[in-house]
Amino acid sequence: MTSAALLADFAAELGVPTARTLRGTGIRVGLLHDPMAEITAGQELSLLRNVIDELGDRPGLGLAAGTRYHASSHGVWGFAVISSPNVRSALEVGVGFAELSFSFARIRLDYEGPHPVIAFDDSAVPPQVRRFHTERDLQATLTIQHELIPIHLPVRRLELPFPADPVYDGFLAYAPTATIVFDAPAPRLIIDASALDIPFPQANPHIAAMYERQCADLVQRRSERLGVSGQVRAALVRRGGIAAQPEVAADLTLSVRTLRRRLADEGTTFREVSEETFGLLAEELLDAGLTVEQVAERLGYSTASAFTHAFKSWKGEPPGRYTRNRRAR
């Protein structure tokens, strides 16, 4: 609910009554500031659409909202990042548990040579809210960074999938060394490798380990799907983790269109459930001691390299590194 409250307060300060922001979302005003309340992805997307309908899809609106998203607003995910020893660890933890953040994008950590790249795959975000959502995510990332380390990190490049607009010079207040690239294929933030070993002032290895464990437990609880998405996961598991949407729809005696609609009602997509199921199966097999080649064969991949590519896209690291890190813990 925290993100919904931030958005509703943001809109209210710009003159939009909260009742209008919440219309059609199923979110009651009385629960808006309840820290224990939860909402579905569909409800927050409806709220986002209302905000944009009221204020207009203008460049820079998401930037203004993104300054309100602080590390502490994100609960255990934010505290796990805060207590990390350095930038490198914070990136790994933050991206590794990115599904606990407020973003609807699939976030991964890549490298451009030695330089870390935070890549935002926002292709599943509805077009109506995509600009606002992307601006918010990028600005929130920079806002949180500046809170954790009150210096400007050496950002090399900020890639935006939008036409040039002077309002985006606002990013330079947080990343003055960045070159802004417009009309890019997808949002990306490239940080200079020299920043990776910068220490965090609130680093605490014991606290960090505790919050990472809480993040892992929360991800596990959220991954225990119910409803149609749970049935889809079960069907995928029966088929070994990989199946096309028409095959799974047939297993559930549904049309593809009905399956897609019911998953959307639960705030997810077939692709999301499929990738999630693949990832959980792959982790389980790797944790059981199978080699990358054996897991690739078990999950139906033609080559180990194809499986490695898919695993890295889902987890943000290759399976070999994942296995080494798990053993080190």
N, C-alpha and C positions, 0 to 999 in steps of 0.2 A: 504493500500500500504506500510505502514511502515515496516512490517515484510519482505515483498519482497525486499525492499531496503536494509535492514540489511543483508539479505542472499546474495543479489547480490554483495554488497560491501565486504562481507566476502569472497566470492568465488574469487572476483577480486584480493584481497590481496594475495590469494594463487595461482594466475596466470591464472585464468579462465576469459577470456574476457566476458564482460557483455552480448554481443550479443549471446554468446553460452549459458549463463545462462538463457536468456530469450527466446531462440528458442522454437517455438511451444506453447508458453504460452499465446500469444495474448496481452502481456504487452509491451507497447512501451517504449523505453528508456526515451523519453522526459517526461513521466508521472511518472517515477520511484521515483522521489523525490518530487512529488506533494502531500502535506499533506492532501489535500481534495479528492484525488483519491481513489477509492475502487476497489477491485478485488474479484473474486469469490474464494471459497475454492478450486475448481478444478484448477484454475490458479496457486494458490500458491503450490498446490501439484505437479503440472507439473514442477514448478520451483525447488521444492525440489528434484524431480527425476533427473533433469538436473544437479544440484549441486553434487549429489551422483554419477551420471554417470561419471562426470568429475573428481571427487576427490577420488572416491572409498568408499565403505561402510565399512570403517575401524573404529575400536573402538576409541572413543575419539574425533572424528570429531564434533559431536554434542555438546560436552562439550565446545570446543573452540568457537563455534557459540553462545552458551548460555550465555557466559560472556558479550555479546553485548546487551543483552535484559535488559534494565533498567526499573525501575518503570515508569519514565516519558515517555518512548517509547510507553506505552500502553494507553496514553490519559486519558480520564476521569476515567477509571478503575484504572489506576495507581495512580492518584491523590486521589481517594477515599480511596485507601489502605494507601497512605502516611499520610493522615490526620486522620487516625483512632486513637483512644485513646491508644490502647495497642495491644499486639499480638493476644489476643483472638478475638477482634473485627476485626482486619485486616484479620485473617483467615476466619471469617464468611463473611465479605464483599468480600474478594478476591475469595473465592470459590463460594459464592452465585451468583456472576456476572462473573464467570469464562468464560462464552461464549463470553465475550468481550475481553478476552486475546487472545494471538496468538496461543494457543494450539488447536489441533484437537482432543485431548482426552476429555472424559467426566470426569470432576474432581469433587470429592465429599469430604466432611469432615466427617470422621468417628472418633470413639474413641476406643482405646484399653485400657480398664479400664479408668483411668482418663486422659490418654495421647492422644492428638489429632493426627489424622492420615490424611495426605493428600494423597488420593488414585487417581491414574490416570488410567482410563479405556481406554486403547489405542487399544482395539480390532478392532475398525473400521478404524484405520489408516492402509493404504496399507503396506504390509510387506516390500516392497522395501525401504521405508523411515522410518520404525518404529524405528530402533535403533537410527538413527540420531535425530528423533523427540523426543524420550523419553529422550535421553541425554540432548538435548537442553532444554526441559521443566524442568527437575530436576535442571540443572545448572542455568537456569534463575531464578528459585524459590530461590535458595541459593544466587545468585547474588543480587537479589532485597532485600532479607532479610538483607544482609550485608550492603547494601546502607542505608536502613531505620534505622537499629540499628547497629552501627559499633562495635558489639561484636559478639562472636560466641554463637548462641543459643544452648541450650543443646539438640542436636539431638540424639535420642536413636538409631535409626536404619534407614538405607537406603536400600531398597529392589530393586534389579535390575533384570529384566528378561533376563539377558545375562550371558554367562560363565565368569569366573574370568579373569581379565586382569589387569596388573599393572597400566595401564593408569587411571583406576578408583580410584586410590589413590588420584587423583587430587581433588576429592570431599572433601577429608579430610582437604584441605586448608580452606574450608568454614565451615566444620562441623567436627572438630577434635575429638569430643566425639562419633561420630557415628560408629556403627558396620555395615559394608557393607555385605549384604547377596546377593549372586549370584544365578542365575537360579530360581528366585522367580516367582510365577504365574503372577504377575503384578507389575508395579512400585508403590512403596509406600514410604512416608517419615514420620517417627514417631518422634514426638517432645515431650520432657518431659513436663509434666503438669506444672512444676515449671516456665516455660517460659510464660504462658498465661497472667499473670498480668504485664509483663514488659511493661512500658510506652513507647510510641513513642515520640521522641523529637519534631516532627512537628505536634503533635496532635492539632486539632482544631474542636470542635464539630459542629460549624456552617458551616465551610467549608466542613467537612465530610458529613453532611446532604445534602448540596447542590450537591456534587458530587454523592452521592448515588442516589439522585433523578434523576440526569442526566443519570446515569447508567440504572436505571429502565426505563426511557423514551426511551433510545436507544435500550434496549432489546425489548420493546414493538414495536417500529418501525420496527426492524428487524424481529419480529415475524409475521408481516403482510405479509404473503407469497403470491407470485404471481405464474403464470405458473402452471405446473403440480403439484408442491408441494402444491400450494394453493388449487387446485382441490382435492388433497388427503386429506388435512385438512378438507375441506368442507364435503367430503364423510365420514370422521371419525366422525365429529360432528353430521351428520345425523344419524349415527349408534350408537351414544351415547358415542363415544370416544374410543371404543375398537373394532377392527375388524382385521382379518387376511389379509395379503397382497393379496392373490387370490380374496378375497371378494371385496376389494377396486378396484383392477384391473378390475374386472368384472363390477363394477359400472361405471368405466370410459371407458368401452369397449376397454380395452387394455390387452395384454398378460402380465403375470408377468414379463417376460424378458424385454419387452418394457418399462413397468413402471419403472423397476429397472434402465434401461439405461437412461431414461429421467430424473429421479431424480438425477442420478450421474452427468448428464450434468449440473444440477442446483446446484451441490456441496453439495448434501445431500443424505440421504437414507430413506427408508420407516420407519425403526426403529426410526430414529431421528425425523421425522415428527410426527410419532405416539406418541412417548413419550412427545414431545413438546405439542401436542394437548391435550393429557391426562392431562398434568400438568396445562395447561391454564384452562381447564374445571374444574379441581379439585380446583384450586385457586378461580375461579369464584364462585363455589358452597360454598366453605368454607367462602369466603368473604360475601356471601349472608346470612350467619348465619346457614347453615345446619350443623348437627352434623357429626362426622366422619362416624358413622354408616349409616346415610342417604346418604352421598356422596358415600360411598362404594356401597350401593345398587343402587344408581342412575347410577353409572358408570359400573355396571355389575360385581362387585367383589363378590365372594361367602362369604367372611368374611371381617370384618373391619381390621383384622390383615394383610390380604393379600393386601388390599388397602394401609394400613400404610407403609408396606414394599416397595411397588411400589412408593409411594409418597416420601419416604425418599431417595430412590435411585435417583429420579429425582431432588428433591429440596435440598437434603443434611440435612434435618431435618424432624422429624415426623410432621404430620398435626396438632397435638395439640399444639406443640411449635410454629409452623408457625402462627396459629391463635392467640396465646397469644402475639407474637411479633407484629403482625399487629395491634392488639387492643392497645398495649402499645404506638404505634406511633400515 
